[in-house]
């Protein structure tokens, strides 16, 4: 019986020694893991497609957005690789001016690229473009073409499936 009692005491001591170590390891791992960032109630991860038509070497385009934020770098569509090097972000604004020799002198070209965005509200903004450049913007919620001035992409109103009191 003394052997059994000694073995039980040994197992109990071993369990007590291991238990605080594994508990401390779990707490350390929990503290090291980053807490998930709070996300707005209406936020989705999408792609903004941008097409600039009639681009010349002196083209300058500014697209200031509301309702989205950029989540990655611009990615060129085939044939626009050199010109997309002229795309920069300043907060929620896209600024474009083609780099030297990316657009042939005396010719018009089309520049197409897409960028990851997080849509956090109705997407709208202002385009500052000088004619003859035409800008087409599209997201999964809609598209717009503009030459200059304010724009809205998709629906700006949310229609509920049913409202309280409706039958």
C-alpha positions as CSV (number, residue, x, y, z in Angstrom):
1,X,0.0,0.0,0.0
2,X,2.9,2.4,0.7
3,X,4.2,1.9,-2.8
4,X,0.8,2.8,-4.3
5,X,0.6,5.9,-2.0
6,X,4.1,7.0,-3.0
7,X,3.2,6.5,-6.7
8,X,0.0,8.5,-6.3
9,X,1.9,11.3,-4.5
10,X,4.6,11.3,-7.3
11,X,1.9,11.6,-10.0
12,X,0.1,14.4,-8.1
13,X,3.3,16.4,-7.7
14,X,4.2,15.9,-11.4
15,X,0.8,17.1,-12.4
16,X,1.1,20.2,-10.2
17,X,4.5,21.0,-11.6
18,X,3.4,20.7,-15.2
19,X,0.1,22.4,-14.8
20,X,1.5,25.9,-14.0
21,X,4.0,25.7,-16.8
22,X,1.4,24.8,-19.4
23,X,-1.0,27.4,-18.1
24,X,1.8,30.1,-18.2
25,X,2.7,29.0,-21.8
26,X,-0.9,29.3,-22.9
27,X,-1.2,32.8,-21.3
28,X,2.1,33.9,-23.0
29,X,0.8,32.6,-26.4
30,X,-2.5,34.4,-25.9
31,X,-0.7,37.7,-25.1
32,X,1.6,37.3,-28.1
33,X,-1.3,36.8,-30.6
34,X,-2.5,40.1,-32.0
35,X,-6.0,41.1,-31.2
36,X,-8.3,41.2,-34.2
37,X,-8.9,44.8,-35.3
38,X,-12.5,46.0,-35.0
39,X,-14.1,46.3,-38.4
40,X,-16.9,48.6,-39.3
41,X,-20.3,46.9,-39.7
42,X,-20.2,47.5,-43.5
43,X,-16.8,46.6,-44.8
44,X,-15.9,44.3,-47.6
45,X,-12.7,43.5,-49.4
46,X,-13.1,44.1,-53.1
47,X,-11.2,45.3,-56.2
48,X,-11.4,48.8,-57.8
49,X,-10.8,48.6,-61.6
50,X,-9.5,51.8,-63.2
51,X,-9.3,52.5,-66.9
52,X,-7.9,55.8,-68.3
53,X,-8.6,56.4,-71.9
54,X,-6.9,58.9,-74.2
55,X,-3.8,59.2,-72.0
56,X,-0.9,61.3,-73.4
57,X,2.6,61.9,-72.0
58,X,1.3,65.0,-70.2
59,X,-1.8,63.5,-68.7
60,X,-2.4,64.2,-65.0
61,X,-5.3,62.5,-63.1
62,X,-6.4,62.9,-59.5
63,X,-9.2,60.6,-58.1
64,X,-10.2,61.5,-54.5
65,X,-12.4,58.8,-52.9
66,X,-14.8,58.6,-50.0
67,X,-16.2,55.3,-48.7
68,X,-13.1,53.1,-49.4
69,X,-9.5,52.6,-48.5
70,X,-6.8,51.0,-50.5
71,X,-5.4,47.7,-49.3
72,X,-2.7,47.0,-51.8
73,X,-0.5,48.4,-54.6
74,X,-1.9,49.0,-58.1
75,X,-1.6,46.0,-60.4
76,X,-1.3,46.6,-64.1
77,X,-3.5,44.9,-66.7
78,X,-1.6,43.6,-69.8
79,X,-0.1,46.5,-71.8
80,X,-0.2,49.0,-69.0
81,X,2.8,47.8,-67.0
82,X,5.1,50.8,-67.8
83,X,2.5,53.5,-67.3
84,X,1.1,52.1,-64.0
85,X,4.5,53.0,-62.5
86,X,3.1,56.5,-62.4
87,X,0.2,55.6,-60.0
88,X,0.7,56.8,-56.4
89,X,-1.6,56.9,-53.4
90,X,-2.0,59.8,-51.1
91,X,-4.5,58.7,-48.4
92,X,-7.7,57.8,-50.2
93,X,-6.6,59.6,-53.4
94,X,-5.1,58.1,-56.5
95,X,-2.7,60.4,-58.4
96,X,-1.6,59.4,-61.9
97,X,1.0,60.9,-64.3
98,X,2.6,58.5,-66.8
99,X,6.4,58.1,-66.4
100,X,8.6,59.3,-69.2
101,X,8.6,57.1,-72.3
102,X,5.7,55.0,-71.0
103,X,3.3,56.7,-73.4
104,X,4.5,57.5,-77.0
105,X,4.7,61.2,-77.8
106,X,1.9,62.3,-80.2
107,X,-0.3,59.3,-79.5
108,X,-3.2,58.3,-77.2
109,X,-3.2,55.2,-75.1
110,X,-5.3,53.4,-72.6
111,X,-4.0,52.6,-69.1
112,X,-5.7,49.9,-67.1
113,X,-5.0,48.7,-63.5
114,X,-6.8,47.4,-60.5
115,X,-6.2,47.8,-56.8
116,X,-7.5,46.1,-53.7
117,X,-9.9,48.2,-51.6
118,X,-11.9,47.9,-48.4
119,X,-15.4,49.4,-49.1
120,X,-16.5,51.0,-45.8
121,X,-19.5,53.0,-47.1
122,X,-21.1,54.4,-50.2
123,X,-18.3,55.0,-52.8
124,X,-18.1,58.5,-54.2
125,X,-15.5,61.1,-55.0
126,X,-14.2,63.7,-57.3
127,X,-12.2,63.3,-60.5
128,X,-9.8,66.0,-61.6
129,X,-9.1,65.1,-65.2
130,X,-8.3,67.3,-68.3
131,X,-10.1,66.4,-71.5
132,X,-9.8,64.3,-73.7
133,X,-9.0,61.8,-70.9
134,X,-12.0,59.7,-69.8
135,X,-11.9,57.7,-66.5
136,X,-13.9,54.5,-66.0
137,X,-14.1,53.1,-62.4
138,X,-15.8,49.9,-61.4
139,X,-16.3,47.8,-58.3
140,X,-18.6,44.8,-57.8
141,X,-21.3,47.3,-56.7
142,X,-21.3,49.3,-59.9
143,X,-19.3,51.5,-62.3
144,X,-19.0,55.1,-63.5
145,X,-17.3,57.0,-66.4
146,X,-16.3,60.6,-66.0
147,X,-14.2,63.3,-67.5
148,X,-14.1,65.6,-64.5
149,X,-16.1,66.4,-61.4
150,X,-18.0,64.4,-58.7
151,X,-18.9,60.7,-59.2
152,X,-20.7,57.9,-57.3
153,X,-20.2,54.2,-57.9
154,X,-23.2,52.0,-57.3
155,X,-26.2,52.6,-55.2
156,X,-25.9,55.2,-52.4
157,X,-28.9,54.0,-50.5
158,X,-29.4,50.7,-48.7
159,X,-32.9,49.2,-49.1
160,X,-33.8,47.0,-46.1
161,X,-35.4,43.6,-46.9
162,X,-38.2,44.6,-44.5
163,X,-38.8,47.4,-42.0
164,X,-40.5,47.0,-38.6
165,X,-44.3,47.2,-39.0
166,X,-44.3,46.2,-42.7
167,X,-46.3,43.2,-43.6
